[in-house]
C-alpha cells in the first residue's frame, strides 16, 4: 500500500516504494497534480544511463470488463462496459514452455515498474525459467481508467475484489503480440509477484483464483487491513539508528507537551514562530509538518540509485551538535520552549531543537516561501475545497485515498500506547489523519476492512504462496510476518523469508551484472533473490510433473 519530503514528494506518490504513507499537505498535493506521474517515472528511469524503457518495452492494452460483479448491490448502477488495461512484457528470456511471471504494479503508474523487466526480480526469474516477464497496471492508475473522472459515483468500481477479478481475467484472456503461443492460464503456469499493496493482491489471488495462478509471491504484502495504523512506526523505532529515534521522540515530546498538555496559547505561538510556521492556524497542521523527517525511512533502499536520501538528510541534521551556526540567535527562544516543556537546561537538547528548526526551514518552510500561498493554504490537511477535486489529474492521491477510506485504512497516527514514546505527534489522531474521507468522498465511518481481511489476514496460507519481507519494514505489522502473527516454517511449497535489516520489498529491484560489487547488492538481498529464483524453479518442476502425468 506513496510523504512530502523535499526531494521525496514524487518518491511518495508513484515510486517503486509503493504503499502511500503520511499526510502530505494540500500545497504538496497541488504540486503533485501539476506533475504527471508519467513524466516523473521517465525521469527516474533514466538513472544510470538506462535506455528509455518505454521505447524498449512498448505499452499494450487488453480490453477488460469494468464490473465483474453484476449482482452485487454495492456496484449499482452496474456497467457492462469495458476499458483498456495497460501492460508491458519482455520476451528476452522466453522459450516455448516457459512460464509467465507477472509483476503487479499496484497503486501507481505502471511505468515506474518497467526497470524490473530489465533488472530486478522479474528479469532474474524470467532468465532462470525461460519465462515471459510482464508488468500489469492496476485499474484507476496510470492510464488504466474505466471512467472519465474520479467522482464518487465513478470510483465505485475501485475495490479489492474488482481489482483481483480483473487480474484473473487478464491471465485468462491476454494474447501477447509477437508470441506465437497460447500463454493464457491455466494452460501455462502463471506466477504472480507483488510488493506492498500489490503483495497483498498476489497473496489474495493465490487464495481466490488458485486455478489461474500456479504460484504467488507476496513481498512486504499487507494482507491485514488496519484502521488506526500507529504500528507503522514500530519497525522504525526498533531498527532505525537509535540516535535519530531518540532525538525524534524528544522533539515530539517537546511539541506535544506544549500543544496538548500546557495549552498555553502564548507558548504555542512561540513554538510555531521558532519553526517559521507562526501563521499555521491549526496545531495539528503544524505538528504534521514536523512529522515529515521520520517518514523517509520507508524509501531507504540498498541500491543508491533507488534509495531516497531524505531520511539520511533528516538523521544527519537531528543531532546534538549544532549544524548551522546561523541558528545560534534562536537559542534564547529555544531555551524558553524547553523550559515550557519542563526540560532542564541542556546544550545538547537545545541543539537538537535548533537543528530541527534549521532542517524544517530548509526542507519545508523554504518551499512555502516560493509560493504565493498563505501558510494555512500550503500546509493544511483540512482544505475541503481541495479534497473535492475529482479530475483524472488528481489520481496521484485520490485513487489510493478512496481505497484507504473504503476498505484498507492504514491511517498513520501518533496513537502509540502510553509506554511507547511516539515518533509523530499525538495531535495527529484518527480524526485528523482520516479527515479527507469526508470532504473527498462523503465517508464518515471507518473503512470496511472485512473486504480485505476475509482473504486470510495474518493467517493467509496456500501451497505455492511465498511470504517475504524485511524486518525493518514499516509495513511489517500489517503482514504475515508481523510480531503478533504466528511463526512460520519455510518450505519449498510455502516459502517464508524475513530479510535482515531489509525495509520495503528490497528484493524487488536489482542491478545489471556489470554493476555488482562486493557490497552491491548486499548479501541478504542476493540471498533473497536467489531464494525466490530457486523456489520458483521447483514450483515449475511440480507443474511439469503434474501436466506430463495428465498427458500420459
N, C-alpha and C positions, 0 to 999 in steps of 0.2 A: 501495500500500500502506500513528496515533492514539496526554505526559510530565507529570509531576505538578507543574508549577509552580503556585503558589498559586492564581492566577486562571485557570490553564490546564488543570486536570485534565480538565474536561469538553471543553475545546477539543481535547485529545488524543484522547479516546475518544468520537468521534461528531460531530466537526465537519466543516466543509467542507474542511478541510485533508487529509482522507483519511489515507493510509497511516500506521499507527501507528508510533511510534518511542520509543526509550529503554526504561528498565526501571523503571516506577513501582513504588513499594514496595507490599507487601501491605496496609499500612494505607490507602494511597491507593485501592487497588482495592476494599477493603471499602467505602470511602465511595462509590465509583462504583456498586457493586452496590445501594446503598440509594437511588440516584437514577436513575430510569428515563431512558433516552435520549430517550424521547418528551417528557417534561416539560422536559428540558433544551433540546431543539430548539424547543419552543414559546416558551420564554423568549428564545432567540436570535432567533427570527423576528419578535419584536415590536420590534426595534430600528427607529429612525426612524419610529415610529408606523405601521409596516406593518400592513396588515389581517391578521387571523388567517387565515393561508394554508391552514390545514386546513379552514376553512369555505369559503374561496374555491375550493379545489381538493380536493373530497372524494375519499377513497381508494376505489379499486376493486380487485377481485381477479380473477385468472384461475386456474382450476384447471389445474395443470401436473403432469406425472409426477415422481415422486420419483427414479426411476432410469432414466436414458436409455441405460444400457449393460448390458442384462440378461445379456450373455455374458462380461463381464469378471469374473474371479475376485476382484478387489480389492473388489468391492461385494457379495460374498456375506455373509449371505443377501440375495438380491435382493428388491426390492419392486415390486409392480405397483400401488401406491397413488398417490394424488395429494395435493396440498396447495395452499393458496391463496397465490399470489404477488401481492404488493401493488404497485399502480402508481397514478399520478396523471396527468392530462393537462389541457392548456389549449388550447381551440379558438378563442381570441380572434381569432387571425390566420388561421385555417383557411378556405380556399376550395377547392371541388372541384378536384381535380387536383393539389393541393399535397402535399408530402412529409410523412413522419413523421420528426421529429427527436427521437431518444430519448437522454436522458442517463442513464447507468448510475450508480446511487447508490454502488456499491462496498461497502466493508466497514464500513458504518454504517447506522443507521436512515435510511430514505429521506426521512423528514420534513425532515431537515436540508438536503435539496436543493431543497425547494419554492421558495425565493426565485428560483431560476434560471428558473422558469416565468414569473415576473413581471418580472424584470430580470436581466440577465446573458446568457450565451451562447445559451441556449435561446430566450429572448424575441427576441434580436437576429436570429437566423437564421430563426425562425418568421415574424417580421414581414417579412423580406426575401423570403421564398419562399412566402408564403401557406400555411405549414406548420402541422402539429399538433405541439405540444410535449409530450413525455412524460418523466416520471421513473419509472424502474423500479428496484424494490428487489431486493436480492441474497438468494438463499436463505441461511437461518441468521442473518439480521439483521432488526432491526425487529420486524415481526410475521410475517415470511415463513418460518415454521418447519415443516418436514415431520415433526418429531419432538416429543416431549413434554419431553425433557431433552437435555443436551449430553454424555451419557456417550460413552465412546469408541466403543461399538458404534453409537450413533446419529449420530456425526459422519462415518461412512464415506462418506456421500453429499455431503459438502462437499469438493469438489475442483475444480480449474481446468476440467477438461473437462465435468463435470456442470453447472457454472455457465454455461459457454458454450452448451451444448446447450439449456439452459433459456431463454436469451435468444433463441436461434434459434426455439424452439418458440413463444415469446411473439409474436415478429414474424409468425409464420405463422398464428396462431390467434386473436389478440385481436380483440374487437369493442368499439369504443368507444361507450359509451352515449350516445345522443342524436345520433350521427353516422350519417346515412342513406347510408352508402357502405362498400364493402369496402376497407379500408385495409391489409389484410394484405400482407405481402411474399410473392412478388416482384411482385405486381400493382401495388403502389405503391412508389415509391422510399423506402427507409429509410436514413437517415443516423444512425450511432451515434456518440455522443461520450462520452468518459470522461476523468477526471483521476486520475493516480497509478496505483493498482492498477486502478481502473476504466479508466484509459487503456490499460493493457496489455490488458485484456479487449477494448476496442474494436479495437485492432490485431489481436488474435488472431481476432476474429470476421470481420474482412475476409479473413483468410487461410483460416480454417477453413470459413466459410459465405459464400463470395463471391456465391452466387446469391440469398442472402437480403438482404444488406446492400449497397446500391449504393455507399455510401461510409462511411468511418470516420475519426474524428479522435481521435488519441491525444495527450492533453495531459499532459505530465510522465509519460508512460506507462512504467512499469517493466517493460520487455519481457525483461529479463535477471534471472533469479533467482540470487542470490549468497548463499552460506552466511555467510562472515565478511565482513560489510559495513562494514569500518573506513572505507571510502571515503565513507561518509555525511558525514563531517566535512570532506572536502576542499573542496567548494564554500564551506562556512562559513569555513574557513581562508583561502580565496582572496578571498572577496568581503565578508565581514562587516567592520565597522570595524576597522582594524588594531590600535588600542589594546586593544580588548576581546579580540581574538585573542591578542595578545602577552601580556596580563595573565593570560588563562586558561591559556595554555601555561606561564607562570611558576607559577601556583598548582598546576597538575597536577604540574609537576616537583618542587616542594617536597614535595607529598604523596607522590609515588612514590618520591622519594629516601628518605624516612623509612619508608614502608610496605614497599617492595620491596628497597631496597638496604642501608640501615643495619640493618634488622630489630632495632632496639633497642627492646625492649618498653616501656621507660620513656618513650622519646621518642614512640612510637606512642600511648601513653596520654596524654601531654601534648598531642599534636596533636589527638586526638579531644576531649579536655576543653576545649581552647581554642575549639572549634566548638560546645560544648554537647552533644556527642554521645559522651561518655565511656562510656556504657553500651551502645553498639553493640558486640557481640562480634566479628563477622566484619569484617575490614578491608575486604573488598570491598563490604559493605553501606554502610560509611562512605564509601568512595570514590564509590559510586553516588549518594549524596545530593548530593555536590559536583558531579556531572555535570549536575544539573538546569538550571542557568542557561543554558548554551550551547545546549541543545536548543530553546530558544524561537525560534531563527532560522526554523525551518520555518513557524511560524504567523504570520510577518510578512506583511503584505499592504498593497497600495497604498490600499485603502479603509479609513478609520479605523473604520468600523463592523464590519468583518470582521477587521481586524488585532488580534492579541493583543499587548498591551503588555509581556508577560512578558520578552521579550528586551531591550527597551529599559530596563526596570527593572534588569535584571542589568547591562547595559552601563553605565548611569549610576552604578551603585554600585561597579563594579570599576575604580576609578581610582586614581591616585597621590595624590590629595588626600583627606584624611580626611573621611569623610561624616558620621560620628556621633561627636562628642567624648566620648560616654559610653564608647566602647571604648578610650579612652586608657589606662585602667587595665590593659589587657591587653598593652600594648606590651612590657613585660619578657618576658612569656611568648612573644610573637611573635618577639622578638629571639633567644630561646633556640631556637625552632623553626627559624628561618632559619640559625642557626649549625649546628644539627644537619644541615641540608640543604646545608651547605658554601657558603652565600651570605654575602658580606661585609656588614657593617653598611650600611644604606641606609634613609633615611626613606621614600623612595618605595616600596621593596619592603615595608617594614613596613606602610605604609598600605594597599597592595593586600591584604595578608593580613587586616588589621583590617577593611577594608571587606567582604571576603568573609565573615568571621565574622559581621559585622552583617547582611549580606544573607541568609545562610542561616538565621540566627536568626529573622529576621522572617518569611521565606518558608516555612520548613520546621520548625524546632525549635518555634516557637510553635504550630504545628498539632498537633504531638505533645503539647505541654503541655495542650492542651484535651481530650485523651482520657484514658482510664483504662488505657492500654496501656503496657507497658514499651517502651523504645526498640527492643529487638530485635523485639518484636511489631509495632510500627508501621513500622519502617524496613527490615525484612528483605525479601529477594527469595527466601529459602530456606525457606519455610514449606510443607512437604509437605501438611499438612492443608488449607491454604487452596487449593492448586492442585488438590486432589481434588474441590472443589466443582463440581458439574456441572448445576446448575439453569439454567433459561432466564434467570433473573435475572443470570447470570454472562456473558451474551452480550457485554457491553462489553469483555471481554478474551478469553474462551475461544474464540469462533469464529475470530477472527483468529489467535490463538496456535496453534490447530490447523493453520491454513493455513501459518503460519510453520514449524512443526515438521515438517510432512509434505512440503511442496513448495517454499515460497518462500524460507525462510531469512531474510536481511536481519538477521542478528544483529549489532547495532552494538557494536563493541569498541574498545578503545584500542590495537589491534594495528597501529599505523602502522609503516612501515619505519623503521629506526633513524635515518635522516637527517631524518625529519619529526617534530617535536615534537607529541605528541597533544593533543587538546582535552578528552579524558576520560582517566581513569587507565588505565594498562596493567594494573592489577589487574582491570579489567573485561574479562575474556578470554572465549573461547568457552565454556569450562566453566561459568563463572558466568552469562554472559548467556543461554545456552541452557538453563539449569538447569530451568525449568518443564516442558520437554518430557517429562522422565522421570516426575515425580510426577503431572503432569496427564494424560498420555496413555500412559505406559509406553513412550515412544520414546527409544531410546538411540543411534540412528545419525543421521547428517546427513540433512536433507531430500532427497527425490528431485527435485532441481532440473531434471532432464531433462523432467519433466512440464510444466514451464513453458517451458524454453528450446527445446523441439522446434518451437515455432511460428516461430522465426527469430532470437530473441535480439537482439543488436546489429544484425544484418543484415536484420531483418524489413522487407519491402517488398512493395507491391502497388499497382496503379493505384487511384487514389482512396483512398489511405491517407495521411492527413496526420500529420506528426510535429511537435509543438510542445512547447516547454519553456523554462524560464528558465535563464540561465547561472549563476545563484547558487542553484539548487535543490539541496538535499542529496541528492535522488534522481536528479540528472542522471547520476551514474556508472553507474546501472542502466538507462539509457535509450539509444535510438539516437543521442542527441546527446552521449554520453559522450566524453571526450577520447580514449579508446582506440578508439572506433568510427571507421569510415571517414567521410570528409567527404561530404556530400550536396549536390546542386544542386537547388534548389527549382524545381518546375514546377507548372502547374495540375493535372496528373494526379497528381503526387506532391509535394504542398506540404511545405515544411520551414521552420520559423521558430524561431529562438532569441531569446527576449525579453531585451533588455539589462537587467541588474540585476533581472531577474524571479526570483521564488522559485517557489513551488509552484502550478502551473496558474493563473497570475494572470489569464488572460483569461476564466476561467470565471464569475466573479462580476461584477456590474455595478451601476449606479445608475440611478435614474429620470432622465428628461431634465431635469427641473427641479432636479436635484441636481448637475448638472455645473458645473464651474468651469474656469478656465484650467489648473488643475493636477490636476483630478479628473474622470475618470481621467487618469493620466499619459499622455503621448504614445505611449509604446511599447505601452501596453495598448489605447489607442484603435486604434492601427495593427493590433495583433494581432487584435482583434475584427472590424475591417473586413476584414482578410486572410481570416479564417475565413468571414465572410459572403460575400465575393466568390468564393472558390473553390467554395463550396457552390452558389452560383447557377450557376456554369459547369458544375459536375458535373450539375446538373439539366437544363441545356440539352442535354448529351450524352444524358441519359435520354430527353428528349423526341424528339431526333433518332432515336435507336435505335428507339423504340417507334412513332413515326409511320411510320418506314420499314417496320416489321413489319406495321402496319395496311394499308399500301398493298399 
